[in-house]
C-alpha cells in the first residue's frame, strides 16, 4: 500500500481523500494542532504521508481542510495586510463582513463556527485557528505585544460571529455592514496599533 501511495493517487482516490480528512479531524479534535502530525494522520488513514502532502500540502492547509472552510482566510486577508497597519482595523472588518454576509458562504461558515464552538472546538480555536491562521496574518499588522493584541482582536471577531451570525441577536444581525465597521473598526484598530493602557475611541 505504501509503495502504491507514494507513486500518486491510489484507486478510489475520492474515498482515500475523505479517509485522510476524517483521520485529520479526529486527530485535531483529540490532540490539538500541535499534537497532530502528518505522519500520524497518514498512518490512521492507511496511506503514505506523501499522499497526504499530495492532497493537502502543508499541515496548516490540512487543518483548514479539516475545518471545511469554504474560503482560505489567509488569502482573503492578504490585501488587508498588504496596505499596512494604518486603517487596518476597518479594512479587516469590512473584508470579514463582505465574506460572512455572502449568503452561500455564510451557510458553510456557520457550520464551521458551530462545530468550532461545540464540544472540543475551543481547543481547535485556541491551539489551531488563532495561532496557525489568524496569528501569522495579524502579526504583520501589530507593532508590539502580539501575544496580547492578537487574542484581543480574535475575541472581538469571534464575539461578532456569535452575536451577528450564530445567535443573530438584534440589532447586530440587522445592522448594515458599514455601521458595524464604523462602530467596531476603531476598536480593532486600537487593539492592533493603539496604546493598550488607554481606551479605544469608539465611533458614534
C-alpha positions, 0 to 999 in steps of 0.5 A: 500500500505504501509503495502504491501511495507514494507513486500518486493517487491510489484507486478510489482516490475520492474515498482515500481523500475523505479517509485522510480528512476524517483521520485529520479531524479526529486527530485535531479534535483529540490532540490539538494542532500541535499534537497532530502530525502528518505522519500520524494522520497518514498512518490512521488513514492507511496511506503514505504521508506523501499522499497526504502532502499530495492532497493537502500540502502543508499541515496548516492547509490540512487543518483548514481542510479539516475545518471545511472552510469554504474560503482560505482566510489567509488569502482573503486577508492578504490585501488587508495586510498588504496596505499596512497597519494604518486603517487596518482595523476597518479594512479587516472588518469590512473584508470579514463582513463582505465574506460572512454576509455572502449568503452561500458562504455564510451557510458553510461558515456557520457550520464551521463556527458551530462545530468550532464552538461545540464540544472540543472546538475551543481547543481547535480555536485556541491551539489551531485557528488563532495561532496557525491562521489568524496569528501569522496574518495579524502579526504583520499588522501589530507593532508590539505585544502580539501575544496580547493584541492578537487574542484581543482582536480574535475575541472581538471577531469571534464575539461578532460571529456569535452575536451577528451570525450564530445567535443573530441577536438584534440589532447586530444581525440587522445592522448594515455592514458599514455601521458595524465597521464604523462602530467596531473598526476603531476598536480593532484598530486600537487593539492592533496599533493603539496604546493598550493602557488607554481606551479605544475611541469608539465611533458614534 
